[in-house]
């Protein structure tokens, strides 16, 4: 059997942590069947002499954990199918031992259910090598036949994890702005764990432990880290950036499209996602004592039709990420099929200034300081973080954030909306425009 692969695909492999277990009836039956197939194969081929009661449970756990790892990369927008795992003895420190894993590999490969590329690079860093593994079409068919769709692993398995030990990170100012990944590209900085930082770490850890008690299905969340930006600014005082990032970032619910997030459940209950419409714009206006008009779409501008809405929204993204209102589209905003090239920045700028004249002053000193995207992000993150803590402490309600939105069980949507609105009003002295996205037929809007 020959399956094709490329160096590029192998480098996109995700880590097989071997820490997961089946949660659905179908997945449990599949894991038991696959375990029996592996055990019988290894006995028939002489790899093992007989069944051992002491290792039966270990093999079943290893089978479920590895199967979940193999299916997880398939539940993505651009599935690669590859996972990596070192076979060094020192790497087997968890519940799956090296001997049991060797038996599992031998059985899966012998049954033509697994493809292995041994000793391949983990990354571009020198010396980082690990085996690559991928489920074969035969294994994927077996999963489908047993009622476990390969692209719905989160509906059938629960991944075990350790919460972040260092939930606060600090990054330097960037050499240039990236509008696609600006919040993550700054170089890491060392910092003193002052009482303020320790209190913040404790609060994040408490939030992480609290949510870990509430099962999340349809998405991945293994705790938050809070990343602060521009730590090398002269006026930095833990007041720049500060967003909460779900771990592991590249695979977490935060990286999923909104439509997929709306299919998640918390404690078995569908979720609602509460969005702050025009969050940065609302905050910027509030700094000037202005209230955003709550009766209309903040991105609906005079003289521009609905077709322009997406481009108008990107104008704000570009402007708040720059030192001055933009005069042309930044190059990295034009990468890919964005469609922005057909919209004239000058036309949008004129319409923005007509509706929000104060935007002309973006980047100029105000009240003794010059605000940047990092300042707006901090003010936004402070509202979201405090809201989540309020929901936890006062209402025993779990919540997740996607920066300017909040995800809660649908039965807590109104409660969460009111808590978010109250926190925003207390901090910024204005009222935010909120929208609740939740499953039909309960679809409604607030704010």
N, C-alpha and C positions, 0 to 999 in steps of 0.2 A: 504494500500500500504506500503510495507516494502522495503527500499533501504539500502544496506549495506554501512558501512563506518568504518574507523579505526581512532584511536587517531593520528597515524602518518599522515594520509591524512588530518585530520582536522587542524593539526598544520601547514600544507603547504598552508592554505587558504590565499587568497589575500584580501586586504582591499576594501570594497565597499564604495567608496567616494561619490556616488550619485551625480556626477558632469559630465554628458555626455549628448549628444543629437544626434539624428539620422541625417545623412547627405545624405544618398542615398534615392532614390525614394522608393525602396523596404522596407528599414528600417522605413521610415516615415509611410508608409501604415501599416506595422506590428505593430508599436507602437500605432497608432490610433485604430486598431482593438483590440489589447490587452487591451487598456484603456477602450474601450466600453464593453468588456467582463467582466472586473473587476467591472465596475460601475453597470452594469446590475445585476451581481451576488450579490453585496452587497445590492442593493435595494430589490431584490427578497427575500433575506434571512432575511430582516429586520435590517441589520447592518446599513443601511442608509434609510431615509424616501423618499427622492427624489433627483433628479439631481440638483446640484447647479452650476449656471454659474460661480460664483466667484471661485469655486475650480476646475472646469473642466480643465483649463489650468495647474494648479498645479499638478493634478493627471496625466495628460499626460506627463508632464516633468518628474515626479517621475518614471513613468513607463519606459520611455526611458532610464533614467539614471540607474535605477536598472537592466534593461534588459542588458544594455551594460556591467555593472559590472559582471553579471552572466555569460555572454558569454566570457568575457576577459580571464579567466583562461583556457578556452578551446583552445585558440589560442596560444599554447605553445608546446614545444617539448615533455614535459611530463605533459599533462593536468591533473589537479586534479579536477577541476569543482567547488571547494568550495570557498566561499567568507565569510568574517566575517564583522559584523556590530553591534556596541553597540546599545541597545535600550533605553539607558538612555536619558532623555530629554535634558541633557546638551550636548549631542553629536550631536544634530540636530541644527547646527549653519549655515548651508548652505541654498541653495534654496529649499531643500525638508524638510518640517516640519514633526514633529512626528505624528500628526493626519492623514495627508495624507499618510504617509508611513504605518501606522497601517492599513488603509483601503486597501492599495495595497497588504500588506502581507495577510490580510484576504481573499481578492479576489483570489490571486494566489494560496494560499493553498487550498481554497475551490474548486477551479477548477482543483485541482490535478496537478498544474503546478510548484509547488515549494515544496522543502523539507527543513525543518528547524530543527536544533539541537540547542535548547536554552541554553544560559549561559555557553558556552564551553570556554576553555582556549584559549587565543590569542597566548601565547608563554609560555616558561618554567618559566618566571618570575612570582612570586607569586602575586595574586590579579588581573591579567590581564584576564578578561573574556569578551566574546561577543558571540552573536548568530552566528551560522553558517548556510549558505544558499546554496542551489544547485538547478539548474534547473532540472526538471524531464524529462524523455524521451518524455513525451507529449509536454512539452514546446519546446524542441529542435526540435521535428517534426513540430510543428507549425511554428517555425522560418524557417526551411528548405522549408516547403510548400509555405511560403511567399517570398522565394527567398533570405533569409538571412542565409547564411551558418554559423553554430555555431562556426566554426574555422576560420572565416574571419571577426571578429568583427571590425577590423581597417579599413576595406573597407566600412563599413556602419555607424560607429559612430565616433564622435570626442569627446575626453576626455578633459574636462576643468581642469585647474590646476593653482596653484600659483608658480611663479618662485622662485628659492632658495633665501632666504634672506641673508644667510651667504655663499657666493660662494667660499670662501677659507677655507681649513681645513689643519691642521698640525698633523702629527703622529710621534710617537717615533720610534726609531730603534726597529726592531723585535728581539725577543730572538732567533728565528731560522728562516731559510728561508723556505718559502712554494712556490714551483714553480707553483702551480696552482692558488693561490690567493695572491701572495706576495705583490701586490700593495695596498691591502685593509686590511691587518691584523694588522698593527701597532696600538698601543693604542693612542687615541686622546690626543692632548696637547693644553693647553691654550697658547696664544701668544699676543704680543702687536700689535695693528693696527697702524703700522708706516706709513709714507707717501707712502713708496713703496708698502705696503700691500693694503692701501686704493686705490691707483691707479690701482692695479691689480683687486681688487674687482669691481671697477667701469668699467673696461674694460670687465670683464666677464659678469657683469650685462647688459652692453650695447649689448654684443653679444647675450645674452639670450633674451633680449627684441626684438632685430632685427629678430632673427629666429622665434620668436613666431608669427610674422606677415606673415609667409610663411607656409601654410598648409602642413603637413607631413602625408602621407597615407601609410599604410602597416607597420608602426613602431611607437614606442612610444618614445617621447623625451619631457621632461618637464624642460629643462634648465640644465646647467652644474654647477658642483662644481669642483674646482681645488684642488687636494690633493697633498700636499708636504710631503716628507718622511724624516726619520732620523733627526727629529728636535732637538734631543738631542745630535747630533754629535758636537764636539767642533768647527768644521769648517763650520757648517750650516749657510747659508746666503741666504735662499730662492733659493737654487740652487741644490736641490735634489728631485727627483720625479717630481711633477708638472703636472701630466696628467690631462686631462679634463674627468670627469665621468658624463655621461648622467643620469639624474634622471627620474623615480626611477631605480636604477642601475640594480636590478634583473629582471626588466621587460622591460628595454629600448632596443632600436635598437642595442646597443653595445653587448648585450647578445645573439642576434640572429645569426644563421649561415649566412655565407656570401651569400649563394644562396637566402636566404629570404630577406636579405638587398637589393639585386639587384632588387627585385620586388617592392621596395618602390617608391613613387613619392614625389616630392617637387613641390608645385604649380601646381600639376596635370601633371608634366613632369617626365618621367623616369629618374633614377639617374645613374651616373657613379661613381665607386669607384676607387680612385687612390692609389695604394699601393707603399710603398717604399720597394724594395726588399733588405733584409738584412740590415735593418735600424741600429741596434746596431753595426753590423760588420762594416758598412760604417763609422759610427761615430768613432768607436775605431781606425780604420785604419787612419782616418783623423787626429786624435790626434798625430799620428806618421808621419804625412806628406805624407801619402800614399793614392792613389786614387784606389777605387775598380774598377776592370775590368768590364766595362759596357756591354761588348760584350757576356758575358756568365753568366749562372746561378751561383750565389755565393755559392750555396750548392752542385754544381757538383764538386766532388773531384777526383783527379787522382787515378786510381786503384779501385774506387768504382762505381758500376753501379747505374742506376736510382732507383733501388729498395732501395738503402740506403738513398735517399734524405730526407725522413721524419726523419730518425734517425739522420742524420747529422744536420738537423735544430734543433732537440731537444738537440743535443750536445752543440750547441751554447747557447740555452736557459739555459741549466744546467750550463755551464761554466760561462756565464755572470751573473748568479745568485749566483755564488760561489766565494770564495776568490782566488781560483787557478783553472787552467784547470782541469776538472773532470777526475778522474781515474776509476770511476764506476758510474753507474746510481744512482742518488739520489732515496731513497725509495719512496717518494711521486710521482715521475715521473713514477714509475712502477705500481702504483695503477690502477686497472681496466685493461681493455683489450687494452693496449697501443702497444703491440707487440715489445717493446724495448728490451726485454730480449734476443731476437734472434740475436741482434747486439752487437759485441764486442766493448767496449769503446776504448780499446787500438788501435784497427785497425782504428777507426775513428780519434782518436787523431793523429796518425801517418800521416794520409792523410791530416788533417787540417794543421798540422805544415809544411807539404811539400808545401802546396799552400800558407799558410799565416804564415811564420816563426815568425812574430812579436807576434802571439797569445801565444807563449811560455812565454811572459813577463806579461800576464794578472795577475793582483794582486800584481805586484811589483811596487815600487815607480817610478814615471815618472814626470819630470818637477816639482819636489818638492811636489808631492801628489800621493796618491794611489786611483785609480778610482774604483768605484763599480757600480753595476747595477743602483743604485739611481742617480749616476752622468750621466750615459748614458741616463736614462729616462728623466732627466732634459733637456739635450741638444736636445733630440728628441722632447719633449713637447714644448720647446721654439720655434722650427721651426714650428710646427703645429699650435700653438697659434697665432704666428705672421702672418702666412699665412692666417688664418681665418679672422684676423682683417684686413689684406690688402684687401681680397676679399670683406669684408663688406664695408670698408671705400672708397676704390678706384673703386670698380666695382659693388656695391650694390648686391653682389652675396651671397646667403645663403649657408652655408656649415656645415657639420657634420664631426666629427672625430671618428675613431676607433683606436686611439693611434698612429699607424704608417701608417694610411691610411686616405684619405679624401673623403667624399661623397658630390657630387654637382649635380645640374640638368645636364642632359647629354649634353645640349647645351653649358655648361660652362666647359666641361671637359678639353679642350686644354688650356683655360685661367687659370684654376686652376692648371693644371700641370706646366705651365710655372711660375706661381706665387710661387708654392711650390719649384720648382727647383731653382728659383732665391733666395729665402729665405735660402734654404739649402746651396747654394754656398756662400752666404754672411756670414753665420755663421761659417761653417765648412771648407770653402776654397776648397771643392771638389764638384763633381757633383753626385747626387744620381741616382740610377737606378730605374726608375719609370715604372709602368705598369698600364694601364687604363683598368678596367673591366667595360664594358657597354653592354646594350642590343644588340642582333643581329638585323640587319646585320652590326651594326656599330662597332663591336668588333675590337679593335686595341690595339697596344702597343706603348709605348713611352719611351724614355730614353735610 
